[in-house]
Amino acid sequence: MVRWLVAAIGLVAMAKPVLSAEPIEIGIGYLGRAGVQQKLSLVEQPAENDGIAGARLAIEDNNTTGKFLNQRFNLEEVRLREGEDVAKAATALADRNGFIIADLPPDALLQAADALRDRGTVLLNAGAIDDRLREQDCRANVIHVAPTRSMLADALAQYLVWKQWKRWFLVVGSHDKDKLYADALRRAATRFGAKIVQEKTFEDTGGARRTDSGVTLIQRQMPVFTQQIAAYDVLVAADESEVFASYLPYRTWDPRPVAGSAGLVPTSWDAAQDQWGAIQIQNRFVKLNSRRMTALDMQAWTATRMIGEAASRTNSGDPKKLFAFLKGPDFSVAAFKGTRLTLRNWNQQLRQPILLVDGRMVVSVSPQEGFLHQVSELDTLGVDRPETKCKLQ
């Protein structure tokens, strides 16, 4: 009996993996903006840690796996204030980290990418949705985790067309990013067979509606604004600037649904998402942060997990090897969306389903059934390979 126990203990000791004394350190930087954009609704105001909270959760997930592979992931956070030098901040982060998750405006993201081009540091764009960053202004050292405007617009258009709501009344805000979203919606309408029967611009006059008479003013204004419109099935709003869209539902002259920037909204993630094991990550996030998980949180989580997945699959902490794997045919990452996500190798955009939500529930998920593609149905969302203007450099 004693001999048997000694032999068994010896076998266990031999089976135990031999790890090096020091784990492989994998540094990830997070470069974001100080402050958050205010929402019209008081109950939708983003938290100060919007985005970075998702990255922190993913670091925990990466380190759970890393324990078995002798890898340790670290996160360094930098928030830029108005006027600070983004290239300088990115360069300082790159001195200590092989990857940087970026939540930056488009021009700032390009400045950071260009500053790091010769260093081999990879940025993962978690926040900017501008198509030009993946097209004429694409960079070889930037991976895009956030979806594009065209992906969001196509996801919405597929559902509206599937519902046979093909006649759209398009209302566009007066700011530049509102117009960019409107361009994506027009493209989507043409692409999937919808028709914009009329357009109107909602001018931002700068007036405050959160006053004692605000509800009365809105209740009078919105029906008049949407009166005498050609026959339409759905009002589609392009209001990324948060000026008017949230005031449209239930206030239009004709009883019609609202979609786009209010009503039925396309997004990469929502607190209502409960399919494909999502409740697990939703509950863990709430436990850590005492709030619900936003789209930006999920995009930062996914970016961080992509690095962790590459490290575990290559059993390496070398940024060059990890980047090569991320761009290669064997890469995919699970993100609680019913399918594994992969990269489009022509512009380094992450393929992903888009949720359509109403603020309380997930109404649908695009791509919709029946919208086919020769490579991946996910490539029916956004700019496809034959259309791309990107020349990675």
N, C-alpha and C positions, 0 to 999 in steps of 0.2 A: 504494500500500500504506500509506504513512504517512497519507495523507488518510483512508483507511478506518479506521485505528486511532484517529485523533483523533476521527472522527465517532462511533465505537463508544464511546469513553471518555465523550464528551459525553452520549450517550444514557443510559449507566449512571448518570452523575452526576444527570441529570434525573430518572431513575426512583427514585433513593434518597429515601426519605421524609424530610421535614424535621420534626425533632422539636424541641420547646422545650428550652431549656437545662436546666431543672429538671424532673424527672419528677413526676407527680402522686403525692403521698404518701397512702397509705390505711392508717390506723392501726387495729389490731385488738388489743383487750385480752383477756387470759385471766384470769378470776377463779375460783380454785379453793380447795380446802381443803388445809391442811398435813396430812401424814400420810395413810395409806391403811388401809382396813378389812382386817383379817387374815382369811385363808382357813383352812379346816380342813386342807387339804393343803399340806404344805411346798413342793411343787413348783409351786403355783399362787399363791404370794405376789405381789401386785402390786408393780411397781416404783414408786419415788418419783416418777418422771416419767410415770406412767400418765395418759394423756389429753393432757397438754401435748406429749408427743413426737409425737402425731399432728398437732397444730396446727403444730408446727415443720416437719414434712415438707410440709404443705399450703402453708405460706408459701413454701417453695422452689418448689413447683409453680406457685403464683400468680405468683411473680417470674419464672419461666421464660417464661410468657405475657406478663407485664407488660413485659418488655424490648421487645417489638414494639409495645406500645401506649403506651410512655412512662409506665408506672405502676410504683410501687414499694410493696410491702406490708411493714409492720413489725408485729412482735408484742411486746407488753408483758405480762409475766407478774406476777401478784400472787397469793400464797398466804396465806390467812387462817388464823390460829391460833384455838383455842377462845376464845370470848368477844370477839373483835375485832368492830368495828362494820362490818357488811357494807355498809350504806348509805353510810357515809363512804368506804369503799374503792372502791365502785362509782362514786361521784361523782368521786373523784379520777381514776380511770381514764377516765371519760367526758370529762374536761377535755382529754384528749389523743387519744382514740380514738372514732370514730363507731360502732363495733360492739364488743360484749363477748361473748366465749364464756364461758359460765358452767358450772361443775361444782360446784353448790351443793345443799344439802338444800332441800326444798320451801319451807319458811317463809323461809329466807334468800334464795332466788331471788325470792320475792314482795317481800321488803323491798327488794332491789336494783331490781326492776322499778318499784316505786312511787316510789322515790327518783329514778329517771331519767325518769319519765313525761313531765314537762314539758320535758325537755331534748332529746327526739327521739332519744335513744340507744337502739339496738336490742340486746337480749340474745338470744343463741342458746343455748338450753338443751341442753347436751351430756351431762348426767348424770342429772337427776331423771326418774324414770319414772312418777311419780304421775299418775293420770288427772285428779285434781281440778285440776291446773295447766292442763289443756286444757279443763276443763269449768266448774264453778261458780266456780273461782278463776282463770280465764284472764285474760290481760293482752294488750292490743293491741300492746305493744312487746316481746313475747317470741315468738320462733320456736322450735319444739321439734324438735330433731334426734334426740334420744334417743327410742326407741320407748316406748310406754306399757305398763303391766302388762297392760292388756286386749289390746293387740296381741300381746304375747308369749304370753299364755294362749290367745288365739284361734288363733295359729299352731300351738301344740302340740296343741290340741284337734282342729283340722282333720286333722292327721296321724294322731292316735290313732283318730279316727272313720273315716278312710280305711282304716286297718288293721283296722277292725272290733273295736278294743279299746274298747268302749263302756261297760264296767262298771269304774268307778274306785273305788279305795280312797284317800281323801284324808287325808293326814297333815299337820297344820298346826302350825307353831311357836307359841310363846306370846308373841312380840313383835308390836308393832303392824304393822310392815311385812310380817310373815309373814301376818297376818290379811288385809291388803289384797290380797296375792297370792292368798290363798285365795278371797277375794270374786271376783277376776277369773277364777279357775278355775271357780268355781261358775257364773258368768255364761256362760262359754264352753261348759260342759257343757250347759246349758239351750239355748244358742243353736244348737249343732250336733248335738244329739240323743244326747249321752252321759248316763250315769246314775251319780251318786255313791251307791254302795251302802252305804258306811259312812265315817264320819269319826272320827279320833282326834286329840287334841292332844298334842304332845310338849312337856312342860314343861322349860324351861331352869332347871336347878337350880344352875347355876354351877360344877359339878364339872369338873375337868380330866381329859381322857382321854389326854393325851400323857404317860403314865407307863409304868413297866416292865410294869405289869399291864393297860395300856390295851386292847390287842388282845383279850386274854382277856375283859375286862369287856364290850366291845362285842359280841363273838361270842356271849356269853350273853344280853345284853340285847335286841338287835334281833330275834332270832327270837321271843322271848317277847312283845315289844311288838306284833309283827305276827301273833300267833297268834289263832285262833278268829275270823277275819274272814269276813263273808259272801262268797260266791263273787265273785271279781273278776278282771279281765283285766290291769290295770296299777295299780301304786301310784304316785300322783301326790303329790309332796311340795312344800309351800310353806314354804321355810326360807331367806328372804333374809338372816337373821341369822347364817347359817353355824354352826349348832349341831349338827344331827343328820343332814341329808339325805345327806351324802357317805358316811355309815356304812351306808346302807340297801342299796345294790346287793350282791348275792350273800349277803345275811344275812337276808333275809325268810324267814318260816316256810314259805310256799308259794313255789315257783319261779316268780316273776313279774318282768316288767321294771319298772324304776323310771324315772320321768320327772318333769319340773318343775325343782326345784332341784338335782337330781342325776340321773345316768343320761343320759336324753335331755333336753337342755336347750335351750330357745329363746333365741336371742341375735341381736343385730344384726350381729355379726362374730365370727370365730374364726380362730385361727392356721392352721387346717386348710383354710380357704377357698382353693380353687385354680381356680375356674371364672371365666369371663368376664374373663380377663386379670388376675386377682387376684394371680397369682404375681409379676407385675411390681412391684406396690406392696408385697407381702410381702417380697420380696428387698431392695428399697430401704430399707424400714423396718428390717430386721435389720442391714443394713450400717451404718446410722446409729446404731442403739441397742443392738446386740448382744443383742437379745431379740426375742420374737415380738410381733406387734401384737394388742392386746386390743380388746374392743368399745368401751371408752371412748376409746381411741386413735382408732379409726375414726370415732366420733361427732364427736370434735374435728376430725379431718381433714375430714370432710364439711362441718361448719359453716364452717370456714375456706375450703374450696373453693367453697361457696355464695356467699360474699362475692366471691371471685375471679371466679366465673362471672358474677355480676351486673355487676361492674366491666368485664369484657371485653365483655359484650354491650351495655352502655349506653355504653361508652367514656367513663366518668365516675368520679370519686372522691367525688361528693356523696352522703353517707349517705342523704339523703331520696330521691334518685333510685334508689339501689341498693335500698333497702327497698321502694319502690314496685314495682320490677321483680321482686323476690323474691316479692311477694304477687300478682303479675300472672299472666295465663294463659300467657305465653311462657316462664316460668321452668321449668327442669329442670336436674338435675345428674347426671352419671354417677358411680357409686360402686362399680363392679365387682360388681354384683348382678344383671346380666342385663336390667335395664330402667332407664330414666331415672327419677329420683326427683322428685316434685313436692310442692307444699304443698296441704294441705286448707285451703281459704280460710275455712272456718267456725271453725276453732280454731288454725290456723297450725301444725299438726302435719305433719311430713314423712312422706309415704307411702313405705314401703319394704318389700321382702321380708324375712322373718325366717328365719334359718338354724336348723336343728335339728341339734345336734351331740352327740357322745358323749365328747368329750375327746380324740379322736384323728382323727375323720373328720367331714365334713358328711354326715349321714344323709339329710336332705331339706331342701327349701326351701319355705316357705309364702308365699303362698296355694297350697293344693293344687289339683290338677286337679279340676274339677267343682264348685268353689265359686264361683258366678257372681255378678256384680254389674252393675247397669245402667250404671254410670259407669266404675269401675275395679275389677278383682279385688282390688287392694291395699286397697280399702275394705271388704273382708270381714274385715279385721284391725282390731280396735279399735272405737271409738265412731263410728258413721256419722252423716251429716248429720241424718237425721230424729230421732236419739236425743240429739243434743247439747244440753247445758245452757249452752254458752258464749255469752256476749254480749260481744263484744270492746269494750273501753273503756279 
